[in-house]
Amino acid sequence: MSETRFHGARVTENTDLVTAINDVDSSVIGIVATADDADAKLFPLNKPTLLTRVNDVLGKCGTTGTLYRALKAIADQVSTKVIVVRVAEHKRRRRKDAGSTGYRWF
């Protein structure tokens, strides 16, 4: 009895040109941004939000702060998943209030 052994690499050529190449998208962008007038349901404060289509939510991210500009810049260059954490805008205290509350301005 003869036994068939194979050593080396096997190459299988596919002549079907309709076969699609499925590529796994593994890119994710994460940003922390401010937007006081953003949709609070879509972008809750201090909670991560996953966006799969950035262009669809540009109208809901407001115009103040950094969120709209950051998402617009991303949408202009790529189409990828984005995780957004919206944080509150930092409000500076006035100098006279700072002295009474113990803050020191340099």
N, CA, C and O atoms as a GROMACS GRO file, in nm:
protein
  424
    1MET      N    1   0.083  -0.117   0.000
    1MET     CA    2   0.000   0.000   0.000
    1MET      C    3   0.088   0.124   0.000
    1MET      O    4   0.181   0.138   0.079
    2SER      N    5   0.054   0.210  -0.090
    2SER     CA    6   0.129   0.334  -0.092
    2SER      C    7   0.050   0.443  -0.020
    2SER      O    8  -0.073   0.448  -0.027
    3GLU      N    9   0.121   0.524   0.047
    3GLU     CA   10   0.059   0.632   0.123
    3GLU      C   11   0.099   0.764   0.058
    3GLU      O   12   0.216   0.786   0.030
    4THR      N   13   0.001   0.850   0.035
    4THR     CA   14   0.030   0.978  -0.027
    4THR      C   15   0.061   1.080   0.082
    4THR      O   16  -0.020   1.105   0.172
    5ARG      N   17   0.178   1.136   0.072
    5ARG     CA   18   0.219   1.239   0.167
    5ARG      C   19   0.242   1.368   0.091
    5ARG      O   20   0.287   1.368  -0.023
    6PHE      N   21   0.210   1.477   0.157
    6PHE     CA   22   0.230   1.606   0.093
    6PHE      C   23   0.314   1.694   0.184
    6PHE      O   24   0.284   1.709   0.303
    7HIS      N   25   0.419   1.751   0.129
    7HIS     CA   26   0.506   1.842   0.203
    7HIS      C   27   0.508   1.974   0.129
    7HIS      O   28   0.528   1.977   0.008
    8GLY      N   29   0.487   2.084   0.201
    8GLY     CA   30   0.491   2.216   0.137
    8GLY      C   31   0.359   2.289   0.148
    8GLY      O   32   0.269   2.248   0.222
    9ALA      N   33   0.349   2.396   0.075
    9ALA     CA   34   0.228   2.479   0.078
    9ALA      C   35   0.133   2.439  -0.032
    9ALA      O   36   0.175   2.411  -0.144
   10ARG      N   37   0.006   2.436  -0.002
   10ARG     CA   38  -0.096   2.410  -0.103
   10ARG      C   39  -0.152   2.543  -0.150
   10ARG      O   40  -0.186   2.628  -0.069
   11VAL      N   41  -0.160   2.560  -0.279
   11VAL     CA   42  -0.215   2.681  -0.338
   11VAL      C   43  -0.344   2.644  -0.409
   11VAL      O   44  -0.346   2.556  -0.495
   12THR      N   45  -0.452   2.713  -0.372
   12THR     CA   46  -0.580   2.691  -0.437
   12THR      C   47  -0.615   2.819  -0.511
   12THR      O   48  -0.630   2.924  -0.449
   13GLU      N   49  -0.627   2.811  -0.640
   13GLU     CA   50  -0.658   2.928  -0.720
   13GLU      C   51  -0.808   2.936  -0.742
   13GLU      O   52  -0.870   2.839  -0.786
   14ASN      N   53  -0.865   3.050  -0.711
   14ASN     CA   54  -1.007   3.071  -0.728
   14ASN      C   55  -1.029   3.152  -0.856
   14ASN      O   56  -0.979   3.263  -0.868
   15THR      N   57  -1.101   3.096  -0.948
   15THR     CA   58  -1.127   3.167  -1.074
   15THR      C   59  -1.260   3.241  -1.072
   15THR      O   60  -1.296   3.305  -1.170
   16ASP      N   61  -1.332   3.233  -0.961
   16ASP     CA   62  -1.458   3.305  -0.947
   16ASP      C   63  -1.428   3.449  -0.909
   16ASP      O   64  -1.386   3.476  -0.797
   17LEU      N   65  -1.449   3.542  -1.001
   17LEU     CA   66  -1.415   3.681  -0.977
   17LEU      C   67  -1.523   3.757  -0.900
   17LEU      O   68  -1.505   3.875  -0.869
   18VAL      N   69  -1.633   3.693  -0.869
   18VAL     CA   70  -1.741   3.758  -0.797
   18VAL      C   71  -1.718   3.754  -0.646
   18VAL      O   72  -1.787   3.823  -0.572
   19THR      N   73  -1.624   3.675  -0.602
   19THR     CA   74  -1.598   3.661  -0.459
   19THR      C   75  -1.556   3.794  -0.400
   19THR      O   76  -1.462   3.857  -0.448
   20ALA      N   77  -1.625   3.836  -0.296
   20ALA     CA   78  -1.594   3.963  -0.230
   20ALA      C   79  -1.485   3.942  -0.127
   20ALA      O   80  -1.474   3.836  -0.065
   21ILE      N   81  -1.407   4.044  -0.109
   21ILE     CA   82  -1.305   4.042  -0.005
   21ILE      C   83  -1.363   4.116   0.115
   21ILE      O   84  -1.386   4.237   0.110
   22ASN      N   85  -1.385   4.044   0.221
   22ASN     CA   86  -1.437   4.104   0.343
   22ASN      C   87  -1.322   4.144   0.432
   22ASN      O   88  -1.244   4.060   0.477
   23ASP      N   89  -1.312   4.272   0.456
   23ASP     CA   90  -1.204   4.324   0.539
   23ASP      C   91  -1.264   4.366   0.673
   23ASP      O   92  -1.370   4.427   0.678
   24VAL      N   93  -1.197   4.333   0.779
   24VAL     CA   94  -1.246   4.366   0.912
   24VAL      C   95  -1.201   4.508   0.947
   24VAL      O   96  -1.082   4.539   0.943
   25ASP      N   97  -1.298   4.593   0.981
   25ASP     CA   98  -1.267   4.729   1.021
   25ASP      C   99  -1.233   4.729   1.169
   25ASP      O  100  -1.319   4.700   1.252
   26SER      N  101  -1.111   4.761   1.202
   26SER     CA  102  -1.069   4.757   1.341
   26SER      C  103  -1.029   4.895   1.393
   26SER      O  104  -0.976   4.905   1.503
   27SER      N  105  -1.054   4.999   1.316
   27SER     CA  106  -1.014   5.132   1.361
   27SER      C  107  -1.128   5.197   1.440
   27SER      O  108  -1.244   5.194   1.400
   28VAL      N  109  -1.091   5.254   1.553
   28VAL     CA  110  -1.186   5.325   1.638
   28VAL      C  111  -1.117   5.452   1.686
   28VAL      O  112  -1.000   5.450   1.725
   29ILE      N  113  -1.190   5.563   1.682
   29ILE     CA  114  -1.137   5.690   1.731
   29ILE      C  115  -1.211   5.726   1.858
   29ILE      O  116  -1.334   5.713   1.864
   30GLY      N  117  -1.140   5.769   1.958
   30GLY     CA  118  -1.202   5.813   2.083
   30GLY      C  119  -1.174   5.960   2.107
   30GLY      O  120  -1.059   6.004   2.095
   31ILE      N  121  -1.277   6.037   2.141
   31ILE     CA  122  -1.257   6.179   2.170
   31ILE      C  123  -1.334   6.218   2.295
   31ILE      O  124  -1.438   6.161   2.327
   32VAL      N  125  -1.280   6.316   2.365
   32VAL     CA  126  -1.348   6.381   2.477
   32VAL      C  127  -1.369   6.524   2.432
   32VAL      O  128  -1.274   6.594   2.399
   33ALA      N  129  -1.496   6.567   2.430
   33ALA     CA  130  -1.527   6.697   2.372
   33ALA      C  131  -1.631   6.770   2.455
   33ALA      O  132  -1.701   6.711   2.538
   34THR      N  133  -1.641   6.901   2.430
   34THR     CA  134  -1.741   6.984   2.496
   34THR      C  135  -1.844   7.029   2.394
   34THR      O  136  -1.811   7.053   2.278
   35ALA      N  137  -1.968   7.040   2.438
   35ALA     CA  138  -2.076   7.092   2.354
   35ALA      C  139  -2.198   7.114   2.443
   35ALA      O  140  -2.274   7.022   2.471
   36ASP      N  141  -2.214   7.238   2.487
   36ASP     CA  142  -2.325   7.268   2.578
   36ASP      C  143  -2.461   7.256   2.510
   36ASP      O  144  -2.560   7.226   2.577
   37ASP      N  145  -2.467   7.277   2.378
   37ASP     CA  146  -2.596   7.273   2.309
   37ASP      C  147  -2.618   7.144   2.230
   37ASP      O  148  -2.702   7.140   2.140
   38ALA      N  149  -2.544   7.039   2.263
   38ALA     CA  150  -2.562   6.910   2.196
   38ALA      C  151  -2.687   6.840   2.247
   38ALA      O  152  -2.737   6.871   2.356
   39ASP      N  153  -2.737   6.746   2.169
   39ASP     CA  154  -2.853   6.667   2.208
   39ASP      C  155  -2.816   6.583   2.331
   39ASP      O  156  -2.729   6.497   2.324
   40ALA      N  157  -2.882   6.611   2.443
   40ALA     CA  158  -2.847   6.545   2.570
   40ALA      C  159  -2.880   6.397   2.570
   40ALA      O  160  -2.817   6.320   2.643
   41LYS      N  161  -2.978   6.354   2.491
   41LYS     CA  162  -3.010   6.211   2.485
   41LYS      C  163  -2.905   6.135   2.405
   41LYS      O  164  -2.867   6.024   2.443
   42LEU      N  165  -2.860   6.194   2.296
   42LEU     CA  166  -2.760   6.127   2.214
   42LEU      C  167  -2.621   6.135   2.275
   42LEU      O  168  -2.543   6.040   2.268
   43PHE      N  169  -2.589   6.250   2.335
   43PHE     CA  170  -2.458   6.272   2.396
   43PHE      C  171  -2.475   6.306   2.544
   43PHE      O  172  -2.465   6.424   2.580
   44PRO      N  173  -2.502   6.208   2.631
   44PRO     CA  174  -2.516   6.238   2.774
   44PRO      C  175  -2.381   6.279   2.833
   44PRO      O  176  -2.275   6.236   2.786
   45LEU      N  177  -2.386   6.363   2.934
   45LEU     CA  178  -2.262   6.410   2.998
   45LEU      C  179  -2.188   6.294   3.064
   45LEU      O  180  -2.247   6.211   3.131
   46ASN      N  181  -2.059   6.292   3.043
   46ASN     CA  182  -1.966   6.199   3.109
   46ASN      C  183  -1.996   6.051   3.084
   46ASN      O  184  -1.960   5.966   3.166
   47LYS      N  185  -2.061   6.020   2.974
   47LYS     CA  186  -2.089   5.880   2.938
   47LYS      C  187  -2.041   5.856   2.795
   47LYS      O  188  -2.062   5.941   2.708
   48PRO      N  189  -1.977   5.743   2.769
   48PRO     CA  190  -1.931   5.715   2.632
   48PRO      C  191  -2.048   5.683   2.538
   48PRO      O  192  -2.142   5.613   2.576
   49THR      N  193  -2.039   5.734   2.417
   49THR     CA  194  -2.140   5.711   2.314
   49THR      C  195  -2.069   5.658   2.190
   49THR      O  196  -1.974   5.720   2.141
   50LEU      N  197  -2.114   5.545   2.137
   50LEU     CA  198  -2.056   5.487   2.017
   50LEU      C  199  -2.130   5.540   1.894
   50LEU      O  200  -2.252   5.528   1.885
   51LEU      N  201  -2.055   5.597   1.801
   51LEU     CA  202  -2.111   5.645   1.675
   51LEU      C  203  -2.056   5.558   1.563
   51LEU      O  204  -1.935   5.539   1.552
   52THR      N  205  -2.144   5.506   1.480
   52THR     CA  206  -2.099   5.426   1.366
   52THR      C  207  -2.107   5.505   1.236
   52THR      O  208  -2.037   5.473   1.140
   53ARG      N  209  -2.191   5.606   1.232
   53ARG     CA  210  -2.204   5.694   1.114
   53ARG      C  211  -2.199   5.838   1.162
   53ARG      O  212  -2.300   5.895   1.204
   54VAL      N  213  -2.081   5.897   1.155
   54VAL     CA  214  -2.060   6.031   1.208
   54VAL      C  215  -2.142   6.135   1.133
   54VAL      O  216  -2.196   6.226   1.195
   55ASN      N  217  -2.153   6.122   1.002
   55ASN     CA  218  -2.227   6.221   0.923
   55ASN      C  219  -2.373   6.231   0.964
   55ASN      O  220  -2.434   6.338   0.951
   56ASP      N  221  -2.430   6.123   1.014
   56ASP     CA  222  -2.572   6.123   1.052
   56ASP      C  223  -2.600   6.202   1.179
   56ASP      O  224  -2.715   6.241   1.202
   57VAL      N  225  -2.500   6.226   1.262
   57VAL     CA  226  -2.523   6.294   1.390
   57VAL      C  227  -2.463   6.433   1.397
   57VAL      O  228  -2.469   6.497   1.502
   58LEU      N  229  -2.407   6.482   1.289
   58LEU     CA  230  -2.345   6.615   1.293
   58LEU      C  231  -2.445   6.724   1.330
   58LEU      O  232  -2.409   6.820   1.397
   59GLY      N  233  -2.569   6.711   1.287
   59GLY     CA  234  -2.670   6.810   1.319
   59GLY      C  235  -2.714   6.809   1.464
   59GLY      O  236  -2.778   6.904   1.510
   60LYS      N  237  -2.682   6.703   1.538
   60LYS     CA  238  -2.727   6.689   1.676
   60LYS      C  239  -2.617   6.719   1.777
   60LYS      O  240  -2.640   6.710   1.898
   61CYS      N  241  -2.498   6.756   1.730
   61CYS     CA  242  -2.388   6.777   1.824
   61CYS      C  243  -2.367   6.924   1.858
   61CYS      O  244  -2.269   6.957   1.926
   62GLY      N  245  -2.455   7.012   1.813
   62GLY     CA  246  -2.445   7.152   1.850
   62GLY      C  247  -2.335   7.225   1.775
   62GLY      O  248  -2.263   7.167   1.694
   63THR      N  249  -2.324   7.353   1.804
   63THR     CA  250  -2.222   7.434   1.736
   63THR      C  251  -2.123   7.495   1.833
   63THR      O  252  -2.018   7.545   1.791
   64THR      N  253  -2.153   7.493   1.962
   64THR     CA  254  -2.058   7.547   2.059
   64THR      C  255  -1.964   7.436   2.105
   64THR      O  256  -1.996   7.318   2.091
   65GLY      N  257  -1.853   7.473   2.158
   65GLY     CA  258  -1.758   7.375   2.209
   65GLY      C  259  -1.677   7.310   2.099
   65GLY      O  260  -1.664   7.365   1.989
   66THR      N  261  -1.622   7.194   2.128
   66THR     CA  262  -1.530   7.127   2.037
   66THR      C  263  -1.588   7.005   1.967
   66THR      O  264  -1.524   6.951   1.876
   67LEU      N  265  -1.706   6.961   2.005
   67LEU     CA  266  -1.760   6.836   1.952
   67LEU      C  267  -1.788   6.844   1.802
   67LEU      O  268  -1.748   6.755   1.727
   68TYR      N  269  -1.857   6.948   1.757
   68TYR     CA  270  -1.892   6.959   1.615
   68TYR      C  271  -1.766   6.965   1.528
   68TYR      O  272  -1.756   6.893   1.428
   69ARG      N  273  -1.672   7.048   1.566
   69ARG     CA  274  -1.550   7.062   1.485
   69ARG      C  275  -1.470   6.932   1.479
   69ARG      O  276  -1.416   6.897   1.374
   70ALA      N  277  -1.463   6.860   1.591
   70ALA     CA  278  -1.389   6.734   1.593
   70ALA      C  279  -1.456   6.629   1.506
   70ALA      O  280  -1.390   6.560   1.428
   71LEU      N  281  -1.588   6.615   1.519
   71LEU     CA  282  -1.660   6.515   1.438
   71LEU      C  283  -1.660   6.552   1.290
   71LEU      O  284  -1.651   6.463   1.205
   72LYS      N  285  -1.669   6.680   1.259
   72LYS     CA  286  -1.665   6.724   1.119
   72LYS      C  287  -1.529   6.692   1.058
   72LYS      O  288  -1.522   6.647   0.943
   73ALA      N  289  -1.422   6.715   1.131
   73ALA     CA  290  -1.287   6.684   1.082
   73ALA      C  291  -1.270   6.534   1.060
   73ALA      O  292  -1.207   6.493   0.962
   74ILE      N  293  -1.325   6.453   1.148
   74ILE     CA  294  -1.317   6.308   1.132
   74ILE      C  295  -1.397   6.265   1.010
   74ILE      O  296  -1.350   6.185   0.929
   75ALA      N  297  -1.519   6.317   0.997
   75ALA     CA  298  -1.606   6.279   0.884
   75ALA      C  299  -1.548   6.322   0.750
   75ALA      O  300  -1.571   6.256   0.649
   76ASP      N  301  -1.474   6.432   0.748
   76ASP     CA  302  -1.413   6.478   0.623
   76ASP      C  303  -1.300   6.387   0.575
   76ASP      O  304  -1.266   6.386   0.457
   77GLN      N  305  -1.242   6.309   0.667
   77GLN     CA  306  -1.126   6.228   0.632
   77GLN      C  307  -1.154   6.079   0.625
   77GLN      O  308  -1.104   6.011   0.535
   78VAL      N  309  -1.231   6.026   0.718
   78VAL     CA  310  -1.253   5.881   0.725
   78VAL      C  311  -1.398   5.850   0.760
   78VAL      O  312  -1.474   5.939   0.800
   79SER      N  313  -1.434   5.725   0.746
   79SER     CA  314  -1.563   5.675   0.792
   79SER      C  315  -1.533   5.558   0.884
   79SER      O  316  -1.509   5.446   0.839
   80THR      N  317  -1.534   5.585   1.012
   80THR     CA  318  -1.498   5.483   1.110
   80THR      C  319  -1.584   5.499   1.235
   80THR      O  320  -1.661   5.594   1.246
   81LYS      N  321  -1.570   5.408   1.327
   81LYS     CA  322  -1.641   5.417   1.453
   81LYS      C  323  -1.574   5.523   1.540
   81LYS      O  324  -1.452   5.536   1.541
   82VAL      N  325  -1.656   5.598   1.614
   82VAL     CA  326  -1.605   5.702   1.702
   82VAL      C  327  -1.674   5.686   1.837
   82VAL      O  328  -1.796   5.673   1.845
   83ILE      N  329  -1.596   5.687   1.943
   83ILE     CA  330  -1.650   5.687   2.078
   83ILE      C  331  -1.633   5.828   2.133
   83ILE      O  332  -1.522   5.880   2.141
   84VAL      N  333  -1.746   5.888   2.171
   84VAL     CA  334  -1.746   6.027   2.218
   84VAL      C  335  -1.785   6.031   2.365
   84VAL      O  336  -1.883   5.969   2.406
   85VAL      N  337  -1.708   6.104   2.443
   85VAL     CA  338  -1.746   6.135   2.580
   85VAL      C  339  -1.763   6.287   2.586
   85VAL      O  340  -1.666   6.362   2.572
   86ARG      N  341  -1.887   6.330   2.608
   86ARG     CA  342  -1.912   6.475   2.617
   86ARG      C  343  -1.899   6.517   2.762
   86ARG      O  344  -1.960   6.457   2.851
   87VAL      N  345  -1.818   6.619   2.784
   87VAL     CA  346  -1.797   6.672   2.918
   87VAL      C  347  -1.846   6.816   2.922
   87VAL      O  348  -1.860   6.881   2.818
   88ALA      N  349  -1.871   6.865   3.042
   88ALA     CA  350  -1.919   7.002   3.058
   88ALA      C  351  -1.806   7.101   3.031
   88ALA      O  352  -1.689   7.074   3.057
   89GLU      N  353  -1.844   7.214   2.977
   89GLU     CA  354  -1.750   7.322   2.952
   89GLU      C  355  -1.701   7.377   3.086
   89GLU      O  356  -1.781   7.399   3.177
   90HIS      N  357  -1.571   7.399   3.098
   90HIS     CA  358  -1.515   7.454   3.220
   90HIS      C  359  -1.546   7.603   3.227
   90HIS      O  360  -1.514   7.677   3.134
   91LYS      N  361  -1.608   7.645   3.333
   91LYS     CA  362  -1.640   7.786   3.353
   91LYS      C  363  -1.539   7.845   3.451
   91LYS      O  364  -1.523   7.795   3.562
   92ARG      N  365  -1.471   7.950   3.408
   92ARG     CA  366  -1.376   8.015   3.498
   92ARG      C  367  -1.450   8.105   3.595
   92ARG      O  368  -1.547   8.172   3.558
   93ARG      N  369  -1.406   8.105   3.716
   93ARG     CA  370  -1.466   8.193   3.816
   93ARG      C  371  -1.410   8.334   3.801
   93ARG      O  372  -1.295   8.353   3.760
   94ARG      N  373  -1.492   8.430   3.835
   94ARG     CA  374  -1.444   8.567   3.832
   94ARG      C  375  -1.344   8.587   3.945
   94ARG      O  376  -1.349   8.516   4.045
   95ARG      N  377  -1.254   8.682   3.928
   95ARG     CA  378  -1.148   8.701   4.028
   95ARG      C  379  -1.203   8.736   4.166
   95ARG      O  380  -1.149   8.688   4.266
   96LYS      N  381  -1.307   8.815   4.174
   96LYS     CA  382  -1.357   8.850   4.308
   96LYS      C  383  -1.420   8.729   4.377
   96LYS      O  384  -1.414   8.718   4.500
   97ASP      N  385  -1.479   8.638   4.300
   97ASP     CA  386  -1.532   8.516   4.360
   97ASP      C  387  -1.420   8.422   4.401
   97ASP      O  388  -1.433   8.348   4.499
   98ALA      N  389  -1.311   8.425   4.328
   98ALA     CA  390  -1.201   8.335   4.357
   98ALA      C  391  -1.141   8.362   4.494
   98ALA      O  392  -1.105   8.269   4.566
   99GLY      N  393  -1.131   8.489   4.530
   99GLY     CA  394  -1.074   8.522   4.660
   99GLY      C  395  -1.163   8.479   4.775
   99GLY      O  396  -1.113   8.440   4.880
  100SER      N  397  -1.292   8.485   4.755
  100SER     CA  398  -1.383   8.449   4.864
  100SER      C  399  -1.400   8.298   4.879
  100SER      O  400  -1.441   8.251   4.985
  101THR      N  401  -1.370   8.222   4.776
  101THR     CA  402  -1.387   8.077   4.785
  101THR      C  403  -1.257   8.003   4.808
  101THR      O  404  -1.256   7.881   4.816
  102GLY      N  405  -1.147   8.076   4.819
  102GLY     CA  406  -1.021   8.012   4.848
  102GLY      C  407  -0.938   7.976   4.726
  102GLY      O  408  -0.829   7.921   4.742
  103TYR      N  409  -0.985   8.006   4.606
  103TYR     CA  410  -0.906   7.981   4.486
  103TYR      C  411  -0.800   8.089   4.473
  103TYR      O  412  -0.822   8.205   4.509
  104ARG      N  413  -0.688   8.052   4.422
  104ARG     CA  414  -0.581   8.149   4.401
  104ARG      C  415  -0.548   8.152   4.253
  104ARG      O  416  -0.520   8.049   4.193
  105TRP      N  417  -0.551   8.269   4.196
  105TRP     CA  418  -0.520   8.287   4.054
  105TRP      C  419  -0.376   8.333   4.040
  105TRP      O  420  -0.332   8.421   4.112
  106PHE      N  421  -0.305   8.274   3.949
  106PHE     CA  422  -0.166   8.312   3.926
  106PHE      C  423  -0.156   8.396   3.802
  106PHE      O  424  -0.046   8.438   3.765
   0.00000   0.00000   0.00000
